[in-house]
Amino acid sequence: MAEFDDGEVFSEVFKGAFHPVILVGAAYVGKTALLYRYILDDIPEGLTSTVGVEFTKRAVMHKESGNKVQLHIWDTAGQERFKSVTKHHYRGADACLLVFDISNKDSFDELPNWLAELRENSGPDCIVFLIGNKVDLDAEAKRVVSKAEATRYAKQHKLIYRETSSFWPREQPKQANQLQEGIEVVFDEIVNGKIQTEALHQHEGKAKDTAVPGPERPKAGGVKLDAEAIYKYHADSACSC
């Protein structure tokens, strides 16, 4: 897979920084198509399944702060024979997109195995988005995994649930009780979490350097990049069906 970079200079805050993101899930759930949609806003003809692991990157701007963030994205194969290769790339990931196909019940039933492997091999601060892909098939009555079932699973395991389709424009706005959105909106949520976390850590570091004896100072506001806090942050947009 080709590498993409907008060539812009990063701000001083994030100069040289990159944030690893990994896509995992069963074979044929559409991970590679989602990645092409995010990078190119298109899907090339003759797209084939990933063999082992493929890498790409994208430099994006945080819309609110204007800071530049570089995402290093690893697309992993879903076949069992490649698992020994993909496990290595869990380590150090800031976020993971755990993808299943809403029209394929087996891909949903395999989620516990993927999640257990992810939890075992990734760091405690890796945020997991559960992605229900191929939502365009919902209109054709091919959905076999309901929003309610997927949302329950996400809440049970402290995941952030979103639905999307590689056939949608990447900037497709949120819809359907805020659950369904273009893939770029999903990645924007990751970037927003990282930006706010970095700002929080910087604020806390400065406060610690200038602290004087006395009562503990209140912590700065923001979204801490841990599963409990970020899931709570997104809880209002979770489906109540």
C-alpha positions as CSV (number, residue, x, y, z in Angstrom):
1,M,0.0,0.0,0.0
2,A,1.3,3.4,-0.8
3,E,2.3,6.0,1.8
4,F,0.6,9.4,1.8
5,D,1.8,12.6,3.5
6,D,0.7,16.1,2.9
7,G,4.2,17.4,3.3
8,E,3.3,20.1,5.8
9,V,5.5,21.0,8.7
10,F,4.2,19.9,12.1
11,S,3.6,22.4,14.9
12,E,6.1,22.5,17.7
13,V,3.8,20.7,20.0
14,F,3.6,17.6,17.8
15,K,6.8,18.0,15.8
16,G,8.0,14.5,14.9
17,A,5.1,12.9,16.7
18,F,3.1,10.0,15.3
19,H,0.2,8.0,16.6
20,P,0.0,4.3,15.6
21,V,-3.5,3.0,14.7
22,I,-4.2,-0.7,13.9
23,L,-7.1,-2.3,12.1
24,V,-8.0,-5.8,13.1
25,G,-10.8,-8.3,12.6
26,A,-11.9,-11.3,10.6
27,A,-11.0,-11.7,6.9
28,Y,-13.3,-10.1,4.3
29,V,-14.9,-7.6,6.7
30,G,-13.6,-4.7,4.6
31,K,-10.7,-3.3,6.7
32,T,-8.5,-2.6,3.6
33,A,-11.4,-0.9,1.8
34,L,-12.1,1.3,4.8
35,L,-8.4,2.3,4.9
36,Y,-8.4,3.2,1.2
37,R,-11.6,5.2,1.7
38,Y,-9.8,7.1,4.5
39,I,-6.6,7.8,2.6
40,L,-7.9,8.3,-1.0
41,D,-11.7,8.7,-0.5
42,D,-12.0,6.0,-3.1
43,I,-11.7,2.2,-3.5
44,P,-9.4,0.9,-6.3
45,E,-10.7,-1.8,-8.6
46,G,-9.4,-5.3,-8.0
47,L,-8.8,-4.8,-4.3
48,T,-7.5,-8.0,-2.7
49,S,-7.2,-9.3,0.8
50,T,-4.2,-8.1,2.9
51,V,-1.3,-10.5,3.2
52,G,0.3,-10.2,6.6
53,V,0.5,-6.5,7.5
54,E,0.4,-3.4,5.3
55,F,1.3,0.2,6.4
56,T,0.3,3.6,5.4
57,K,0.3,7.1,7.0
58,R,-1.6,10.3,6.8
59,A,-0.9,13.7,8.2
60,V,-4.0,15.5,9.3
61,M,-4.9,18.8,11.0
62,H,-6.9,19.0,14.2
63,K,-9.6,21.4,13.1
64,E,-10.0,23.2,16.4
65,S,-6.4,23.8,17.4
66,G,-4.7,23.8,14.0
67,N,-2.1,21.3,15.2
68,K,-0.8,18.7,12.8
69,V,-0.9,15.0,13.7
70,Q,0.6,12.1,11.8
71,L,-1.3,8.8,11.9
72,H,0.7,5.6,11.2
73,I,-1.9,3.0,10.2
74,W,-1.4,-0.7,10.1
75,D,-3.9,-2.9,8.2
76,T,-3.7,-6.5,9.3
77,A,-4.8,-9.7,7.7
78,G,-7.7,-11.5,9.2
79,Q,-6.6,-15.1,8.3
80,E,-5.5,-17.3,11.2
81,R,-2.1,-18.1,9.6
82,F,-1.0,-14.4,9.8
83,K,-1.8,-13.9,13.5
84,S,1.8,-14.4,14.6
85,V,2.8,-11.5,12.4
86,T,-0.1,-9.2,13.3
87,K,0.4,-9.6,17.1
88,H,3.7,-7.7,17.0
89,H,1.9,-4.6,15.7
90,Y,-0.5,-4.4,18.6
91,R,2.3,-3.1,20.9
92,G,2.5,0.6,21.1
93,A,-0.8,1.2,19.3
94,D,-2.7,4.3,20.5
95,A,-6.0,3.1,19.0
96,C,-7.4,0.1,17.4
97,L,-10.3,-0.3,15.0
98,L,-11.9,-3.7,15.6
99,V,-13.9,-4.3,12.5
100,F,-16.8,-6.7,11.8
101,D,-19.3,-7.0,9.0
102,I,-22.9,-6.3,10.0
103,S,-24.0,-8.8,7.3
104,N,-21.8,-11.6,8.5
105,K,-22.6,-13.1,12.0
106,D,-19.5,-15.2,12.1
107,S,-17.3,-12.0,12.0
108,F,-19.2,-10.7,15.0
109,D,-19.0,-14.0,16.9
110,E,-15.2,-14.0,16.4
111,L,-14.9,-10.6,18.2
112,P,-14.2,-12.1,21.7
113,N,-11.1,-13.9,20.3
114,W,-9.8,-10.7,18.6
115,L,-10.5,-8.6,21.6
116,A,-8.7,-11.1,24.0
117,E,-5.7,-11.1,21.7
118,L,-5.7,-7.3,21.5
119,R,-6.0,-6.8,25.2
120,E,-3.2,-9.3,25.8
121,N,-0.7,-7.7,23.4
122,S,-1.6,-4.0,23.5
123,G,-0.9,-1.4,26.1
124,P,-3.5,-0.3,28.7
125,D,-4.1,3.1,27.0
126,C,-5.0,1.6,23.6
127,I,-8.5,2.8,22.8
128,V,-10.7,0.3,20.9
129,F,-13.3,1.4,18.5
130,L,-15.7,-1.4,17.5
131,I,-16.6,-0.8,13.9
132,G,-19.7,-2.3,12.3
133,N,-18.8,-2.1,8.6
134,K,-20.9,-2.5,5.3
135,V,-23.8,-0.6,6.7
136,D,-24.8,0.2,3.1
137,L,-26.2,-3.4,3.1
138,D,-28.7,-2.4,5.7
139,A,-30.8,-0.9,3.0
140,E,-30.8,-4.2,1.2
141,A,-32.1,-6.0,4.4
142,K,-28.8,-8.0,4.6
143,R,-28.0,-6.9,8.2
144,V,-27.8,-9.9,10.6
145,V,-26.1,-8.1,13.5
146,S,-28.4,-5.5,15.0
147,K,-27.3,-2.1,16.4
148,A,-28.7,-3.2,19.8
149,E,-26.6,-6.4,19.9
150,A,-23.4,-4.6,18.8
151,T,-24.0,-1.7,21.2
152,R,-24.5,-4.1,24.1
153,Y,-21.3,-5.8,23.3
154,A,-19.4,-2.5,23.1
155,K,-20.7,-1.3,26.4
156,Q,-20.0,-4.6,28.1
157,H,-16.3,-4.4,27.0
158,K,-15.8,-0.6,27.2
159,L,-15.5,-0.1,23.5
160,I,-16.7,2.9,21.4
161,Y,-19.2,1.6,18.8
162,R,-19.6,3.2,15.4
163,E,-21.0,2.0,12.1
164,T,-19.8,2.9,8.7
165,S,-19.3,1.8,5.1
166,S,-16.4,2.1,2.7
167,F,-18.9,3.0,0.0
168,W,-19.8,6.2,1.8
169,P,-17.8,9.4,1.3
170,R,-15.2,9.5,4.0
171,E,-16.6,12.7,5.5
172,Q,-20.2,11.3,5.7
173,P,-21.7,13.2,8.7
174,K,-23.1,11.4,11.7
175,Q,-26.6,9.9,11.4
176,A,-28.8,7.3,13.0
177,N,-28.5,8.3,16.6
178,Q,-24.9,9.4,16.1
179,L,-23.8,5.8,15.6
180,Q,-23.3,5.9,11.8
181,E,-20.6,8.1,10.2
182,G,-18.0,8.2,7.5
183,I,-14.6,6.6,8.3
184,E,-12.9,10.0,8.5
185,V,-15.2,11.0,11.3
186,V,-14.0,7.9,13.2
187,F,-10.4,8.9,12.7
188,D,-11.2,12.4,13.7
189,E,-12.4,11.1,17.1
190,I,-9.1,9.4,17.6
191,V,-7.2,12.6,16.7
192,N,-9.4,14.7,19.0
193,G,-8.7,12.3,21.9
194,K,-4.9,12.5,21.3
195,I,-4.8,16.3,21.0
196,Q,-6.8,16.7,24.2
197,T,-4.7,14.1,26.0
198,E,-1.4,15.8,25.0
199,A,-2.8,19.2,26.1
200,L,-3.9,17.7,29.4
201,H,-0.5,16.1,30.0
202,Q,1.3,19.4,29.2
203,H,-0.9,21.3,31.6
204,E,-0.4,18.8,34.4
205,G,3.4,18.8,33.8
206,K,3.6,22.6,34.1
207,A,1.3,22.6,37.2
208,K,3.6,20.0,38.8
209,D,6.7,22.0,38.1
210,T,5.2,25.2,39.7
211,A,3.3,23.5,42.5
212,V,3.6,24.8,46.1
213,P,2.9,22.9,49.3
214,G,-0.8,22.8,50.1
215,P,-4.0,21.1,49.0
216,E,-3.9,19.0,45.8
217,R,-4.7,21.1,42.8
218,P,-7.7,20.1,40.7
219,K,-6.8,18.4,37.4
220,A,-7.2,20.1,34.1
221,G,-10.2,19.4,32.0
222,G,-10.1,17.3,28.9
223,V,-10.4,13.8,27.6
224,K,-7.9,11.4,29.1
225,L,-7.0,8.7,26.6
226,D,-8.1,5.7,28.6
227,A,-11.0,3.3,27.9
228,E,-13.1,4.3,30.9
229,A,-12.9,8.1,30.4
230,I,-13.2,8.2,26.6
231,Y,-16.1,5.8,26.6
232,K,-17.8,8.0,29.1
233,Y,-17.1,11.0,26.9
234,H,-18.9,9.4,24.0
235,A,-21.7,7.8,26.1
236,D,-24.2,10.5,25.1
237,S,-23.9,9.4,21.5
238,A,-24.4,5.7,22.1
239,C,-27.5,4.1,20.8
240,S,-30.2,3.5,23.4
241,C,-32.1,1.0,21.3
